């Protein structure tokens, strides 16, 4: 397989990807819960893990600039290359936009920013337009990302099993 991936790249891909999908799923779950102690407890975990995703996503993007973009293991048409690069960029952007918009909702609502009970930013005044913008971004981007994640998974499966180029094997470090 051409263009072997570094262990750091592979680790960032799986840790950020799986954590992001988990935080996204928990967010969808908590959205449906009635207001009450259980909802606020789970929401606190959602926010804490979302903050960790943000830190890891930023580190991943810095690493990506250092190491360079991941090249395809197979020959693709120009249209496929555009779709693949677009999906990669949307996913990278989404791993930053979702937690940032979550922070906007908390800060704009006048709430403190806590990570596992440790206060990083004290509560302040409500800034409704920040909370509203954060909520809109969070809601819209989450829907887009669900589709893009499914497209990413479908593309990986297509490459692995139809193209037989070993894309998933390469992303597993083989």
C-alpha positions in Angstrom: 0.0 0.0 0.0 1.4 3.4 -1.0 1.6 6.3 1.4 1.7 4.5 4.7 0.1 6.6 7.5 2.0 7.6 10.7 0.8 6.1 14.0 0.0 9.6 15.1 -2.3 10.2 12.1 -4.0 6.9 12.7 -4.5 7.6 16.4 -5.9 11.1 15.8 -8.3 9.7 13.2 -9.8 7.1 15.4 -9.7 8.9 18.7 -11.2 12.1 17.3 -13.6 10.3 15.0 -15.0 7.8 17.6 -15.2 10.5 20.4 -16.9 12.9 18.0 -19.5 10.3 17.0 -20.1 9.4 20.6 -20.5 13.0 21.7 -22.8 13.6 18.7 -24.9 10.6 19.6 -25.1 11.6 23.3 -26.2 15.1 22.2 -29.0 13.7 20.1 -30.1 11.5 23.0 -30.0 14.3 25.6 -31.9 16.6 23.3 -34.9 14.3 23.7 -34.8 14.0 27.5 -37.2 16.0 29.6 -35.7 18.8 31.8 -34.4 17.4 35.0 -31.3 16.2 36.9 -30.6 13.3 34.5 -30.6 15.6 31.5 -28.3 18.2 33.2 -25.9 15.5 34.3 -25.6 13.9 30.8 -25.4 17.4 29.3 -22.5 18.2 31.5 -20.7 15.0 30.3 -21.6 15.9 26.7 -20.0 19.4 27.2 -16.9 18.0 28.9 -16.2 15.4 26.2 -17.0 18.0 23.6 -14.3 20.2 25.0 -11.9 17.3 24.8 -12.9 16.7 21.2 -12.1 20.4 20.5 -8.6 20.2 22.0 -7.9 16.9 20.1 -9.4 18.3 16.9 -7.1 21.4 17.0 -4.1 19.1 17.7 -5.1 16.9 14.8 -5.4 19.9 12.5 -2.0 21.2 13.6 -0.6 17.7 13.0 -2.2 17.5 9.6 -0.5 20.8 8.6 2.8 19.4 9.8 2.5 16.0 8.2 0.4 17.0 5.1 -2.9 15.8 3.7 -3.7 12.1 3.6 -3.4 10.9 0.0 -5.7 8.4 -1.5 -4.4 4.8 -1.8 -6.1 4.4 -5.2 -6.6 6.3 -8.4 -9.8 8.3 -8.4 -11.5 10.5 -11.0 -11.3 14.3 -10.5 -14.9 14.3 -9.2 -14.2 11.6 -6.7 -11.1 13.5 -5.5 -13.1 16.6 -5.0 -15.8 14.7 -3.0 -13.2 12.9 -0.9 -11.3 16.1 -0.1 -14.5 18.0 0.6 -15.7 15.3 3.0 -12.3 15.3 4.8 -12.4 19.1 5.1 -16.0 19.2 6.3 -15.2 16.6 9.0 -12.2 18.5 10.2 -14.1 21.8 10.3 -17.0 20.1 12.0 -14.9 18.7 14.8 -14.0 22.3 15.6 -17.3 24.0 14.8 -19.5 21.7 17.0 -17.6 22.3 20.2 -17.1 26.0 19.5 -20.8 26.5 18.9 -21.5 24.5 22.1 -19.2 26.9 24.0 -21.1 29.8 22.3 -24.4 28.4 23.7 -23.0 28.1 27.2 -21.2 31.5 27.3 -24.1 33.3 25.5 -26.6 31.8 28.0 -24.5 33.2 30.9 -23.3 29.8 32.1 -19.9 28.9 33.2 -17.7 26.6 31.1 -16.9 23.5 33.1 -14.9 20.4 32.1 -15.7 17.5 34.5 -16.6 20.0 37.3 -13.5 22.1 36.8 -14.5 25.7 35.9 -12.5 27.0 33.0 -14.6 30.2 32.5 -16.8 31.8 35.0 -20.5 32.5 34.3 -21.2 35.9 33.0 -23.9 38.0 31.5 -26.3 36.6 28.9 -25.5 37.5 25.4 -28.5 36.3 23.5 -27.2 36.7 20.0 -24.1 34.6 20.9 -26.3 31.8 22.4 -28.7 32.0 19.4 -25.9 31.8 16.8 -24.3 29.0 18.7 -27.5 27.1 18.8 -28.2 27.6 15.1 -24.7 26.5 14.2 -24.8 23.5 16.5 -28.2 22.4 15.1 -27.4 22.9 11.4 -23.8 21.5 11.5 -24.9 18.4 13.4 -27.3 17.5 10.6 -24.8 18.1 7.9 -22.1 16.1 9.8 -24.4 13.1 10.2 -24.7 12.9 6.5 -21.0 13.6 5.9 -20.0 10.9 8.4 -22.2 8.4 6.7 -20.7 9.4 3.3 -17.2 9.0 4.8 -18.0 5.5 6.1 -19.6 4.5 2.8 -16.6 5.8 0.9 -14.2 3.9 3.1 -16.2 0.7 2.7 -16.3 1.2 -1.1 -12.5 1.7 -1.2 -11.9 -1.3 1.0 -14.3 -3.8 -0.6 -15.0 -2.6 -4.1 -11.8 -0.9 -5.1 -9.8 -3.3 -2.9 -7.2 -0.6 -2.2 -6.8 -1.4 1.5 -8.0 2.0 2.7 -9.5 0.7 6.0 -6.5 -1.6 6.5 -4.2 1.4 6.0 -6.2 3.4 8.5 -5.8 0.5 11.0 -2.0 0.7 10.5 -1.6 -2.4 8.5 
